Amino acid sequence: MKRLGIGVCLALMCGAASAQVSSEVASIDAKLKACLATAGGVTPGVDNCNERAKASADVILNRIYGDWVEQLKHPAKNEAADSAEILKRLIASERAWITYRDTSCNLESTSMLGGTGETNVYGHCLYVKTRQRVLDLQTIRGSR
């Protein structure tokens, strides 16, 4: 019975954490939209808006990743073997994701290759991919 209680408690905490992350992401989206409206399509302003949004998403991503890594490094005795394997896969996944994000956005920005909008496309892509990674990691972690 105690184990069931712990599972329910963890599920409730994950649900609350997921709601908090969704709220944080929605807030970043709203701030980005307002910033872009103020920037009026001027390249340096748009770049600044995208960078601020990405930096905010990075804070959330680093928090989720860091908390999960810490949890996996200090598992309950009955979860030690699984935790070590999950940690190994999480680290490998994050490293591969960073490479994917950067190269994918580099390719996507070729839609404006050589133009002043190239940095706009690249910066927005970085935000979009980081935002999605936040949601993905939160979902994967919550499913455990």
C-alpha positions as CSV (number, residue, x, y, z in Angstrom):
1,M,0.0,0.0,0.0
2,K,2.9,2.4,0.8
3,R,4.3,1.9,-2.7
4,L,1.0,2.7,-4.3
5,G,0.8,5.9,-2.2
6,I,4.3,6.9,-3.3
7,G,3.4,6.3,-6.9
8,V,0.2,8.4,-6.7
9,C,2.2,11.2,-5.0
10,L,4.8,11.1,-7.7
11,A,2.2,11.1,-10.4
12,L,0.6,14.2,-8.8
13,M,3.9,16.0,-8.6
14,C,4.7,15.2,-12.2
15,G,1.3,16.5,-13.2
16,A,1.9,19.7,-11.3
17,A,5.4,20.0,-12.8
18,S,4.1,19.4,-16.3
19,A,1.4,22.1,-15.8
20,Q,4.1,24.5,-14.5
21,V,6.3,23.9,-17.5
22,S,3.4,24.4,-19.9
23,S,2.6,27.6,-18.2
24,E,6.2,28.8,-18.4
25,V,6.4,27.9,-22.1
26,A,3.1,29.8,-22.8
27,S,4.5,32.8,-21.0
28,I,7.6,32.8,-23.1
29,D,5.5,32.4,-26.3
30,A,3.4,35.4,-25.3
31,K,6.5,37.5,-24.5
32,L,8.1,36.5,-27.8
33,K,4.9,37.5,-29.7
34,A,4.8,40.9,-28.0
35,C,8.5,41.5,-28.5
36,L,8.3,40.6,-32.2
37,A,5.4,43.1,-32.6
38,T,7.5,45.8,-31.0
39,A,10.5,44.9,-33.2
40,G,8.5,45.7,-36.3
41,G,10.4,43.3,-38.5
42,V,13.8,45.0,-37.9
43,T,16.5,42.4,-38.0
44,P,18.4,43.3,-34.8
45,G,15.2,43.6,-32.9
46,V,13.9,40.3,-34.1
47,D,17.2,38.6,-33.3
48,N,17.1,40.0,-29.8
49,C,13.5,38.7,-29.3
50,N,14.5,35.3,-30.5
51,E,17.6,35.2,-28.3
52,R,15.6,36.2,-25.2
53,A,13.0,33.5,-25.9
54,K,15.6,30.9,-26.4
55,A,17.5,31.9,-23.3
56,S,14.3,31.6,-21.3
57,A,13.6,28.2,-22.7
58,D,17.2,27.2,-22.0
59,V,16.7,28.0,-18.3
60,I,13.7,25.6,-18.2
61,L,15.5,23.0,-20.2
62,N,18.5,23.1,-18.0
63,R,16.4,22.9,-14.9
64,I,14.4,19.8,-16.2
65,Y,17.6,18.1,-17.4
66,G,19.6,18.9,-14.2
67,D,16.9,17.8,-11.9
68,W,16.5,14.6,-13.8
69,V,20.2,13.9,-13.8
70,E,20.4,14.5,-10.1
71,Q,17.5,12.2,-9.5
72,L,19.1,9.5,-11.6
73,K,22.4,9.9,-9.8
74,H,20.8,9.3,-6.4
75,P,18.2,6.6,-7.1
76,A,16.3,4.4,-4.6
77,K,18.0,1.1,-4.1
78,N,15.5,-0.8,-6.2
79,E,15.9,1.6,-9.1
80,A,19.7,1.8,-9.3
81,A,20.2,-0.4,-12.3
82,D,17.5,1.3,-14.4
83,S,18.7,4.7,-13.3
84,A,22.2,4.1,-14.5
85,E,21.0,3.0,-17.9
86,I,18.5,5.9,-18.2
87,L,21.2,8.4,-17.2
88,K,23.5,7.0,-19.8
89,R,20.8,7.3,-22.5
90,L,19.7,10.8,-21.3
91,I,23.2,12.2,-21.6
92,A,23.7,10.6,-25.0
93,S,20.4,11.9,-26.2
94,E,21.0,15.4,-25.0
95,R,24.4,15.6,-26.7
96,A,22.9,14.3,-30.0
97,W,20.0,16.7,-29.7
98,I,22.3,19.7,-29.4
99,T,24.0,18.7,-32.6
100,Y,20.7,18.0,-34.3
101,R,19.3,21.4,-33.2
102,D,22.2,23.4,-34.4
103,T,22.7,21.7,-37.7
104,S,18.9,21.6,-38.4
105,C,18.6,25.3,-37.7
106,N,21.6,26.0,-39.8
107,L,20.0,24.2,-42.7
108,E,16.6,25.9,-42.1
109,S,18.2,29.3,-42.1
110,T,19.4,28.7,-45.7
111,S,15.8,29.8,-46.7
112,M,17.2,33.3,-46.3
113,L,20.9,32.5,-47.2
114,G,23.0,35.6,-47.4
115,G,20.1,37.9,-46.5
116,T,19.5,39.9,-43.4
117,G,16.7,37.5,-42.4
118,E,19.1,34.5,-42.1
119,T,19.8,35.2,-38.5
120,N,16.1,35.7,-37.8
121,V,15.3,32.3,-39.2
122,Y,18.2,30.7,-37.3
123,G,17.4,32.3,-34.0
124,H,13.7,31.5,-34.2
125,C,14.5,27.9,-35.1
126,L,16.7,27.6,-32.1
127,Y,13.9,28.8,-29.9
128,V,11.3,26.5,-31.5
129,K,13.5,23.4,-31.2
130,T,14.5,24.3,-27.6
131,R,10.9,24.8,-26.7
132,Q,9.9,21.4,-28.1
133,R,12.8,19.7,-26.3
134,V,11.5,21.2,-23.0
135,L,8.1,19.7,-23.6
136,D,9.6,16.4,-24.8
137,L,11.9,15.9,-21.8
138,Q,9.1,16.8,-19.5
139,T,6.8,14.2,-21.1
140,I,9.5,11.5,-21.1
141,R,10.4,12.1,-17.5
142,G,6.8,12.2,-16.5
143,S,6.2,8.8,-18.1
144,R,8.7,7.1,-15.8
